[in-house]
Amino acid sequence: MKKNVLYVAVLFGCVAITAFGIAEGNERGSHEIDAKVKAEVYKVLDDYMNTFNAKNLSAWEATYQFPHYRLASGKMNVLEKAGLRDSVSVFVPLQKGGWDHSAWDHRNIVQASDTKVHVDTRFSRYKADGTKLGVYESLYILTKENGRWGVKMRSSYAE
């Protein structure tokens, strides 16, 4: 009798823990990625890269969430709001190094919830003739704020 009660208690506890985990999964993140979230996030990343390549700073910043964080070269930069930079300071240094455009090599969502996604990325920078300038591993964190997905943080090995 005691074994049956213990068995039922353990079984009930496992079911409760599993149910709690599923209910909380959307808030705590999961390796199971909702197809709608995935499509929305990839659309933002496509827009991010396309507007960057078009050198359209205001459209590029429209793919961000603010404050926006970038960790690169051992330094955290915080952009409090859109419009604080100018196109010359953003794009001319890249162009002086021969940069013409960039492209995603891969984008893999590794964890997600309904409001936050971690994306393992790698992108390459290219000259106009297609010569590769560099390859950079990065982690992008996108958040859904006020009903809109945007890039909240980037941590990359790019300069």
Residue pairs with C-beta under 8 A, 6 or more apart in sequence:
25 32
25 113
26 113
26 114
27 113
27 114
27 115
28 113
29 111
29 112
29 113
29 116
29 118
30 111
30 112
30 113
31 110
31 111
33 109
33 112
34 112
34 114
37 112
37 114
37 117
38 109
38 112
40 144
40 149
41 109
41 112
41 117
41 119
41 142
41 149
42 107
43 149
44 63
44 142
44 149
44 150
44 151
45 104
45 107
45 119
45 121
45 140
45 142
45 151
47 59
47 62
47 63
48 60
48 63
48 151
49 102
49 103
49 104
49 123
51 59
51 60
51 62
51 63
52 60
52 102
53 101
53 102
55 87
55 91
57 85
57 86
57 87
57 90
57 91
58 82
58 83
61 68
61 79
61 82
61 83
61 85
62 82
63 150
63 151
64 79
64 82
64 150
64 151
64 152
65 142
65 143
65 145
65 150
65 151
65 152
66 79
66 80
66 81
66 82
67 78
67 79
67 80
67 81
68 78
68 79
68 151
68 152
68 153
69 76
69 77
69 78
69 79
69 152
69 153
69 154
70 76
70 77
70 79
70 153
70 154
70 155
70 156
71 77
71 153
71 154
71 155
71 156
72 154
72 155
72 156
72 157
72 158
72 159
73 159
79 85
94 125
97 133
98 127
98 131
98 133
99 125
99 126
99 127
99 133
100 126
100 127
100 128
101 125
101 126
101 128
102 123
102 124
102 125
102 126
103 123
103 124
103 126
104 121
104 122
104 123
105 121
105 122
105 123
105 124
105 135
106 120
106 121
106 122
107 119
107 120
107 121
108 119
108 120
108 121
109 117
109 118
109 119
109 120
110 118
110 119
110 120
111 117
111 118
112 118
114 144
115 143
115 144
115 145
116 141
116 142
116 143
116 144
116 152
117 141
117 142
117 143
117 149
118 139
118 140
118 141
119 139
119 140
119 141
119 142
120 137
120 139
121 137
121 138
121 139
121 140
122 135
122 136
122 137
122 138
123 135
123 136
123 138
124 132
124 133
124 134
124 135
124 136
125 132
125 133
125 134
125 136
125 158
126 132
126 133
127 133
134 158
136 156
136 157
136 158
137 156
137 157
138 154
138 155
138 156
138 157
138 158
139 154
139 155
139 156
140 151
140 153
140 154
141 151
141 152
141 153
141 154
142 149
142 150
142 151
142 152
143 149
143 150
143 152
